[in-house]
Amino acid sequence: MKSDKSRLSIILNNLVSNAIRYQNAQLPNPFVDIKIDTSDTETDIVVRDNGIGMSKDVQPKVFDMFYRVSNVSVGSGLGLYIVKETVEKLHGKIAVDSEPGQGSTFKIRIPNN
């Protein structure tokens, strides 16, 4: 994989930090799963957790600056915005899939250059 180490660190630190912060305390075995597949042309990164999740109606907004999913959310609402901006600086794309009570999956695709 050829990419910007510091930007990849920002992306992974934010996503893993969120997965830990919003874990489902009701579950006996919370997890964060990171999968990376790389080819000559691109790298796919998937960060998946079994945390509290989020509804479909808020998912398009989670990458907006200062957006917080709920009033109990901690932080400034900048983490996922920074992740999206960083992915875009690497000429990549990011998507989220989530279900309340089931967790979230963030999928990132960046070119190898």
N, C-alpha and C positions, 0 to 999 in steps of 0.2 A: 504494500500500500504506500502510495506517495501522496502526502498531503501536508498541511500545516499542523505541526504537533501542538502548538499552543491553542489553536482554534479547536482542534479535536478534544483537547483537555477541557476547554470551556463547555463544549457540548455535552460531553460525558459527565462532567462534574455536576452540571445543572440537572440533567435528567436523573442521575442516580440519587442526588440529594433530594429531589422532589419525590422520587419513589420511596425513599426512606421516610421522609417527612409525612407523607400521606398514606402510610401503610395502614392496613385494616387491623386495628387492635383486637378485633373479635376473632381473628384467625390464629390458629396455633403455630402455623409455619409461614410467616410472611417471606416473600422472596423478591429479588430483582434478578432478572435474567437478561444477559447481554449476549447478543449473537452478532458476529461480524463475518460477512462473506465478501470476498474480494476476487476480482478478475483483473485482466490486463487494463480494462477501461474504466471500471467503477467499483465502488465499495458500498455495500448495503450494511447498515447498522440498525439493529432492532433492540430497543430497550423495553422490556416487558415487566410488569409487576402485578401483584394480586392485591393492590391497595384499594382505597375507597372508590376509585373510579370517578367518572363524571358523565352526565347525561349528554345525549346527542346534540341537544340544542345549544349547549355552551361550547362544544368542541371547536366550531369555527372561530370563536373569539379568544381561545386560550393563548394564541400567539400575539394578541394585541398588547400594545404597551399599557401598563398599569392595570390590566384586566386580572381580577381575582375571581375564582369560581364561586366562592361564597364568603360570607362575613367571618367564618371561622378559619379561612385561609390565612396563613401567616406569610409574611414577606410583603414586598412592594408591588408585586405583579410584573416584575421585569424579567424574571428568570427565563420563561419560555419565549418571551420576545427576544431576548439576547440569543437564545439558542437558534431561533429562526433566522435572525440577522446574520449570525455566524455561519450557519449552513448556507445561506444565500451568498455570502462572501466567498465560500468555497465552490460556488456555482452548482449547489446541490438543491435538493428538495426534502421537505419534512412533512409528515402526515401523522395524525393521531387517530387511534381507534380506542374507544373506552366504553365501559358499561358500569353504571353505579353498582357498587358492591362486588364487582368482578375484577377491577383493575384497569390498567391502561397499557397501551402498546404504542410506542413512538417508532416510526420507520423513517430512516434517513438514507438517501442515496446521494453520494458525492462522486464526482469523476476523479480518477487517478491521474494526476499530472505532475 
